Amino acid sequence: MTDFSYQLYSSRDFGPLADTFQMLAALGYAHVEGVGPAYEDIDATKKALDDTGLTMPSGHFGVDLITGDPSGVMKTARALGMKKIIVPFLLPDARPADAAGWSSFAKTLAAAGKPFQDAGFGFGWHNHDFEFHALATGELPIDLILAQDNIGLEFDVAWAAVAGHDPAQVIDRYGSRIIAAHVKDRAPDGENAEQDGWAAAGEGTVDWPAHFAALKTAGCDLFIMEHDKPADDRAFAKTAITYMNTL
């Protein structure tokens, strides 16, 4: 049976971190994926991991930290036992406007990632929908990013679907580059408006039985539950792991 992880961003609006860890361990999670607040008090986070038996094999770090403070990122990652370092996002005003700009960004990202890879970490980019929106000349930013062959992909399956792309085609093309996957779902149009249209895996429109099998066949070994705006984080976490365990 697959050991599942949980993106702590999903519980940012709920209880203290230690309580979240206790909840996840009780529900059967094996791992968590780190995000900014988990790095603010490393000793407290380490204690929460030790107390629950959870591990943190992956973590999100902003591109400014990756490029500006790589030694600090490595120190945090090592302290928390991470194996994979993921760059998660670009704010709208920081996104390139054309193919040349995205290619330049990709080269910068690849160069920034090399020291982490040399130190033994996996390194990758986490997509949203904007990387799958065609530029004026037809290129997709995701293809320009992954043209740099040392950048892995943490594949957010549902965001690709939201952008109008078949996740199966992305897995088929980039399967060997996928170092982790976000397990989330999209509610049918018009539903879950109070949750920005998101749903727990198995309660939405994403074909998780097919995509989960394809990702595992491609060699993906880290599956991370995420919901961008759950109404109840415990209900989401329980529904997601219960469903994914059936697959």
N, C-alpha and C positions, 0 to 999 in steps of 0.2 A: 504494500500500500504506500502511496506517495505521502511524504511528510510535507505539509503545507506551511507557508509563511503568511504573514499579515502585514500590510503596509500601515504603519502607525499613523500616517496622515488621516486614515479613515476615522480615527478616534480623537482627532484634535479638539473637537468641541465637547468632549465628554469628560470622564473622570481623570484623576491623577494617573501618571504613567504606570506607577506600581500596581494600581488597581486594574488597569488595562492588561498588564502582563498576567496578573492572576486570572483574569477572565479568560484570556486566550489559552493559557495552559489548561484550565479546567475544561475548555471546549475541545481540546485535543490538538491544538496547534503545536508545531515543533519549533518554529522560527518566527522572527519578526524582521521587518525591513526598516532600517533606521531613517529618520528624517530630523531636521534641525533641532526641535526641542529635546530629542533624546540625547543630543550631544552637549547640552548646556551643563549638565552635572554628570560627568562620566562615572564617578564612583556610585552615584545613586542608580544609574542605569545598569552598571555591572552588577550591583546588588540585586536589582529586580530580575535580571537574567539568572543569576545564581539561585535566587530563591524559588524561581519557577521552573528551572531546567530548560528554559527557552534559549535559543542561540540567535545571533544576528549575523547571518552570512552575507548580507548585502545592505548597502546604505546609499541614500541619495545625498549628493553634495552639489551645490550650485556651481555653475561654470566659473564664477569669479573666485571661489575657493580653490577649485581645481587648478586654475591658471595662476592664482596669486599666492596661495599658501599650500602648496602640495605637501610640504613636510608636516604641516598641521593636520591636514586631512589624513595622511598616513598614520600619524600618531593616534588620532581618534579611531581610525579603522582597526589598527592593531589592538588597541586597548579593548575594543568591543568584539574582537574576534572575527571581523569581516574578511570575506574572501573576494567580494565583488563590489566595485565602486561604480555608481551609476550617476550620470549627469541627467537631471530630470526635465529641464524646461528652459525656454527663452521667453522673456517678457515680450509682448508685442512690439514695443519700440526698439528692441534689440535684435529683432529678426531681420535678416537680409531681405532685400526686395527683389533680387534677381539671382540667376544661376551662378554668376561669378561670385557674388557675395556669399552664397551658401557653400560654394566650393572652397572659398577662402576660410570660412568658419570651420568647415570640416577639417581642413589642414591644420588649423590652430588647435582644434579639439584632439586630433590624432597626435600632434606633437605633445600636447599637455598630458595625454594618456600614457605615452610611452614610459615615463619614469615609474608610473604605477605598475605597468605590466612588467617592467624590468625588476620591480621589487616583489613580483609574484602575485599581484592582484589581477583579477579579471576587470575589464574596463568596458563600459558601454554607455549608450545613449538610450533614454526612455522617451518614446514618442507620445505625442498627443494627436490631434487631428490635423494641425496646421502643416505638418511635414508631408501630409498626403494630399494637399491641395496644389494643383498644378500651377506653376509659374506662367507668366505671359508667353514664354517660349515653349511651354509644354513639359519641362522637366519637373520632377517631384523632388522637394528638398530631402526626403528620406533617402532617395537613391544617390543624391549628391553627398550626403553625409556618409553613407555606407560604401561609397566609392573608395574611401580610405579603409584599407583592408585590416587595420588594427583596431577599428572601432566595432565593438559588439553591439547587439541590440537587446535591450529589455523591451520586449514586445507587448505593448498595451493593446490587446486584441480588440477590445470594444471601441477604443478611440479610432482605430483604423476603419471599423465598420461605420462609425458615425460619419467619417469622412467620405463614405460611399465606396470603400474598397472592400473586396472580399478577403478576409483574413487568411483564407486558405491559400490564396495566390501569394500573399506575403510570406507565409510559412514555406511554401514550395520554393520560392526564390531565395529566401534568406535563412532557411532553417539552420544551416550550419553556423550562422552568425548569432543566433538567438541564445543569449546566455541566461536569460530569465524571462518570465512572462507574467504579466498582470492579469489576474482572473477577475474580471468584472463583467457586468451585463448591462444592456440597454433596454429599458422598458418599451413596450409598444408606444407608438406615437400618441401623445396626449395623456399618457399615464405617468404617475409618480412625479408630477410637476413640482411638488414640494421638495423632491429629492433631485431636482435638476434633470429628471428623466432617467436617472440611473437605477439599477436594480441589482440584487444579489444574483450570483451565478445560478442559473437554472430557473430564474423567475423572469427572464427577459427574452430577447430575440436572437441572441448570439448562439450559434450552434456549438455549444461547449463539448458535447460528446465527440464530434468530429475534430474540432480544433485541439482539444486536449490530447487525443490520440496522435494527431499529426505532430504536435509539438514534442511529445515524448519520443516518437519515432525519429524526429530530427535531432534528438540528443539534448533537448532542454531539460535541465535537472532542478530548476527552482521555480516554483509556482506560488505567486503571492496574491492573496485576496486583497481587493481594493474596492472601495466605494467612495466616490468623491463627496457625497453629501447624504450619509445615512440618517434616517429619522431616529434610529435606535441602533447604536453600534453593536450591542450584544446580539440583538436579533439578526442583524446582517451577518455578523461573524459566524453565528450558529447555523443560519440557513446556508451560507456559502460552503462551509466545510462539510456539513451533512450531505449536501448535494454532490459536491466534488468527490466525496468518498464513495458515492455510488458508481462513479465512473472508473 
